[in-house]
Amino acid sequence: DTGVSQNPRHKITKRGQNVTFRCDPISEHNRLYWYRQTLGQGPEFLTYFQNEAQLEKSRLLSDRFSAERPKGSFSTLEIQRTEQGDSAMYLCASSPNPEAFFGQGTRLTVV
Amino acid sequence: KQEVTQIPAALSVPEGENLVLNCSFTDSAIYNLQWFRQDPGKGLTSLLLIQSSQREQTSGRLNASLDKSSGRSTLYIAASQPGDSATYLCVLVGGYQKVTFGTGTKLQVIP
């Protein structure tokens, strides 16, 4: 499968724990985006990388959230000290410009 | 700030009907517009991409148009089927690769 891959697909964690998600973009796509989608809402932009450089971060990305793309290929999104309000679908997209391709998402449930 | 509105928010039609989903945006300085579908609990699947220099794109039973001057795009679905039931999102890419999601139209096609 050469699409955008996200792991894990589902994650259940206790409040206060740290979680890390991984996104493998389509090979050679230089742009990578993270979005969060809560139930019944459209996706909300979190952050954007061009190669390894994080060019933009939403104000939604509090200091408990950090994203990296160390070699300009895969990216990780870490949430520290998870809260129930972090429960959502986390979507990753990659783009060679102009088209964006989305992964299937990681569904996080904080209990 | 780009604002993207989709009308209607929800739509229920009998199988076989032709239908039109609308997307309006406030800033015409866009690079491209994409239509996606999202099935419950799943990621986004790209349907059609229209670049800013294009006026329409077609794929199978789907036809998308773009009128930048009026800030509008439409997605036309011919001969709707129950499998078309999903949420449809229009997504705009503007300056600095800023991606803005529409509010979504939830479609239900009744057999």
Interface residues (C-beta under 8 A of the other chain):
Chain A: Q6 R31 Y33 G42 P43 E44 F45 Y48 Q50 E56 M89 L91 A93 S95 N97 P98 E99 A100 F101 F102 G103 Q104 G105 R107
Chain B: Y31 N32 Q34 F36 G41 K42 G43 L44 T45 S46 L49 Q51 L89 V91 V93 Y96 Q97 K98 V99 F101 G102 T103 G104
